[in-house]
Amino acid sequence: MIERPTLQALALLLAVVDHGTMTAAAEAEGIAQPAISIHVRNLERFYGVPLMERSGRRVRPTATGELVAAYARRIAGLVNDLGHAVEDLEGLRTGRLVVGASATVAETWLPGMLGRFRQAYSAIEMEVRIGNSEQILHEVRERGLGFGIVGRPDPGPELVARRLFSDELELFAAAGSSLLARQPLQLNDLTDETFVLRETGSATREYMLRCLAAHDMNPVKTIQLGSNEAVKRAVAAGLGVGILSAQTLDVDVRAGDVVILQCAGWECRRHFWLVQCRDRVLSRAEQAFLDLC
């Protein structure tokens, strides 16, 4: 008798698709590699077609495998929704809140909101998943997160976005930079400077490049780093000029590590957005958090 697909088998298939090898999937899921192979073969026997193509150690889904994986993601999302619904039967006396946030949100606005939520609902467990805006949007689309708070909305039709708050992006340099003696600056004074940027996928990077382009400026010399903290430390060490959220810079400016540059005509305002799947039903804990927002 051919075994029908189980939730575990579908979850393990997703792990293989996401990680690209049986070994990596096994490590991520905490299960022996032969067990994953057995579950994938059972799925292939049930559907009567190969689901994965193997090339050395790497594996990738076939066209049918992509289809099964897409449905598996939807099923996983429904299982999560069911868990939230069961928690809701207990009101807000139990449950779990997972918030996806871009790095800038997590470093500035979010801690205060989580503190307010903790005061109101002390029994709810909380988790924050931090990534750049592109990573958080991907998790929301794949239903790994109920919602995310990011630096740019998603243009896709499956998501809905609501603007939460705004902030300014500021130019800054090391406290000992020679640029400070030349203030107020013109943007063309920075033409030969190295710009320390966030990584591709970061909304901060996207907005700062857009604002520079509006002034006909395209940085020629750049350094790319994967977090706001790394950008600040590099700038403080004299490696170049940075552009980050004003709220992110507050502590470092007060500590005297970096200085915000006075630059004529510079203005770069950006918004932060709450995004969720259009058809996603929020848990009571998630809705209570959004009500605080």
C-alpha positions in Angstrom: 0.0 0.0 0.0 1.4 3.4 -1.0 1.6 5.8 2.0 -0.4 9.0 1.6 1.5 12.3 2.0 2.0 13.4 5.6 2.6 16.8 6.9 6.1 15.7 7.9 6.9 14.5 4.4 5.7 17.7 2.8 7.7 19.8 5.4 10.9 17.8 4.6 10.4 18.2 0.9 10.2 21.9 1.4 13.4 21.7 3.5 15.2 20.0 0.6 13.9 22.5 -1.9 15.0 25.4 0.3 18.4 24.1 1.2 19.4 22.5 -2.1 20.9 19.3 -0.6 19.7 16.4 1.5 22.5 16.9 3.9 21.7 20.6 4.5 18.0 19.8 4.9 18.7 17.0 7.4 20.9 19.3 9.5 18.3 22.1 9.4 15.5 19.7 10.4 17.5 17.7 13.0 16.8 14.4 11.2 19.0 11.7 9.6 19.6 12.2 5.9 18.3 8.6 5.0 15.0 9.5 6.7 14.5 12.5 4.5 15.3 10.4 1.4 12.6 7.9 2.5 10.0 10.6 2.9 10.8 12.1 -0.5 10.7 8.7 -2.2 7.3 8.0 -0.6 5.9 11.2 -2.0 7.3 10.3 -5.5 5.7 6.9 -5.3 2.4 8.4 -4.3 2.3 11.0 -7.1 3.9 8.6 -9.6 6.5 11.0 -10.9 10.0 12.2 -9.8 9.8 15.3 -7.6 13.6 16.0 -7.4 16.4 16.0 -9.9 19.8 15.1 -8.6 23.1 16.4 -9.8 26.0 15.2 -7.6 25.1 16.3 -4.1 22.8 19.1 -5.2 19.1 18.5 -5.8 16.4 20.7 -7.3 12.7 20.2 -7.8 11.2 19.1 -11.1 8.3 20.9 -12.5 6.0 18.6 -10.6 8.2 19.0 -7.5 7.8 22.8 -7.7 4.0 22.3 -7.8 4.0 20.0 -4.8 6.3 22.4 -2.9 4.0 25.4 -3.6 1.0 23.5 -2.2 3.1 22.3 0.7 3.9 25.9 1.6 0.2 26.7 1.5 -0.6 23.7 3.7 2.2 24.8 6.2 0.6 28.2 6.3 -2.8 26.7 7.1 -1.3 24.6 9.8 0.2 27.7 11.4 -3.2 29.5 11.1 -4.8 26.5 12.8 -2.3 26.8 15.7 -3.2 30.5 16.0 -6.9 29.7 16.0 -6.5 27.2 18.8 -4.5 29.7 20.8 -7.2 32.3 20.3 -9.7 30.0 22.1 -7.7 30.8 25.2 -8.0 34.5 24.6 -4.6 36.3 25.2 -3.8 34.2 28.3 -1.5 32.1 26.1 0.0 32.1 22.7 2.9 33.4 20.7 3.7 36.6 18.8 6.2 36.4 16.0 7.2 39.8 14.4 9.2 40.0 11.2 11.2 43.3 11.0 13.9 44.9 8.9 17.1 45.8 10.7 16.3 49.5 11.1 12.9 48.8 12.5 14.3 46.2 15.0 17.0 48.6 16.2 14.8 51.7 16.7 11.0 51.6 16.7 10.2 48.0 17.5 11.7 47.5 21.1 9.4 50.2 22.5 6.4 48.6 20.9 7.3 45.2 22.2 7.7 46.7 25.7 4.2 48.1 25.5 2.9 44.8 24.3 4.6 43.0 27.1 3.0 45.3 29.7 -0.4 44.6 28.3 -0.1 40.9 27.5 2.6 39.4 29.8 1.7 35.8 29.1 2.3 35.9 25.3 5.7 34.6 24.1 7.5 36.9 21.7 10.0 36.3 18.9 11.5 38.8 16.5 12.9 37.6 13.1 15.3 40.2 11.7 16.4 40.5 8.1 16.6 43.1 5.3 13.3 44.2 3.8 13.6 41.8 0.9 14.1 38.8 3.2 11.1 39.7 5.4 8.8 40.3 2.4 9.8 36.8 1.2 8.9 35.2 4.5 5.5 37.0 4.5 4.8 35.9 1.0 5.7 32.3 1.9 3.6 32.5 5.0 6.5 31.9 7.3 5.4 35.2 9.0 2.0 36.5 9.7 3.2 40.1 9.0 6.4 42.1 8.7 7.4 45.7 9.2 9.8 46.8 6.5 11.3 49.8 4.8 9.4 49.4 1.5 6.0 48.0 0.5 5.8 45.0 -1.9 4.3 45.6 -5.4 2.8 42.1 -5.6 -1.0 41.6 -5.6 -0.9 39.0 -2.8 0.2 41.4 -0.1 -1.4 44.5 1.5 0.7 47.3 3.0 -0.1 50.0 5.5 2.2 52.9 6.3 3.2 53.0 10.0 5.8 55.8 10.5 8.4 57.8 8.7 12.1 58.7 9.3 14.9 60.7 7.7 18.1 59.2 6.2 21.1 61.2 7.2 24.6 61.6 5.8 27.3 60.9 8.4 31.0 60.6 8.8 33.6 59.7 11.5 34.0 62.2 14.3 37.5 63.0 13.1 36.7 63.4 9.4 38.2 66.3 7.4 34.8 66.9 5.9 33.6 68.5 9.2 35.9 71.5 8.7 34.2 72.2 5.3 30.6 72.3 6.5 28.1 73.2 5.3 28.9 70.9 2.4 27.5 70.6 -1.1 26.7 67.1 -2.4 29.4 67.4 -5.1 31.9 67.8 -2.3 31.4 64.1 -1.7 32.0 62.9 -5.2 35.4 61.4 -4.4 34.3 59.9 -1.1 33.8 56.2 -0.5 30.2 55.4 0.5 29.6 52.7 3.0 26.4 50.9 1.9 24.0 48.3 3.2 23.7 45.1 1.2 21.4 44.5 -1.8 17.9 43.8 -0.6 18.0 46.5 2.0 15.4 49.2 1.8 17.9 51.7 3.4 20.3 51.1 0.5 17.5 51.4 -2.1 16.3 54.8 -0.7 19.7 56.3 -0.2 20.7 55.5 -3.8 17.4 56.9 -5.0 18.0 60.1 -3.1 21.6 60.4 -4.4 20.4 59.8 -8.0 17.8 62.6 -7.6 20.9 64.9 -7.1 22.6 63.3 -10.2 25.0 61.5 -8.0 26.1 57.9 -8.3 28.7 56.7 -5.8 31.8 55.3 -7.6 33.7 54.0 -4.6 31.7 51.9 -2.3 31.9 49.4 0.5 29.0 47.0 1.1 28.2 45.6 4.6 25.4 43.5 5.9 24.0 45.5 8.8 23.4 49.0 10.2 25.9 48.3 13.0 28.6 47.2 10.6 28.0 50.4 8.5 28.3 52.6 11.5 31.5 50.9 12.8 33.1 51.2 9.3 32.3 54.9 9.1 33.5 55.5 12.6 36.8 53.9 11.6 37.2 56.4 8.8 36.4 54.0 5.9 34.0 56.4 4.2 30.7 58.3 4.4 27.5 56.5 5.4 23.7 57.2 5.0 21.4 55.6 7.6 18.2 56.3 9.5 18.4 59.2 11.9 17.0 57.1 14.7 19.7 54.4 14.1 22.4 57.0 14.5 21.2 58.6 17.7 23.2 56.6 20.2 26.4 56.8 18.1 26.1 60.6 17.6 25.7 61.1 21.3 28.7 58.8 22.0 30.8 61.0 19.7 31.7 58.1 17.3 30.1 59.7 14.2 28.8 63.1 13.2 25.8 63.9 11.0 27.0 66.0 8.0 25.3 69.3 7.2 24.8 69.1 3.5 22.9 71.8 1.5 19.8 70.5 -0.2 20.0 67.0 1.2 16.7 65.5 2.1 15.8 61.8 2.1 12.6 60.9 3.9 11.4 57.2 3.9 8.4 55.4 5.3 8.1 52.1 7.1 5.3 49.7 6.2 3.4 46.8 7.8 2.8 44.1 5.2 0.8 40.9 5.3 -0.8 38.5 2.9 -4.2 39.8 1.7 -6.0 36.5 2.6 -4.1 35.9 5.9 -6.3 35.8 9.1 -4.2 37.2 12.0 -4.2 35.5 15.3 -5.6 37.4 18.3 -2.0 38.1 19.6 -1.0 39.5 16.2 -4.1 41.7 16.0 -3.5 43.0 19.5 0.0 44.0 18.5 -1.2 45.7 15.4 -3.8 47.6 17.4 -1.0 49.0 19.6 0.8 50.1 16.4 
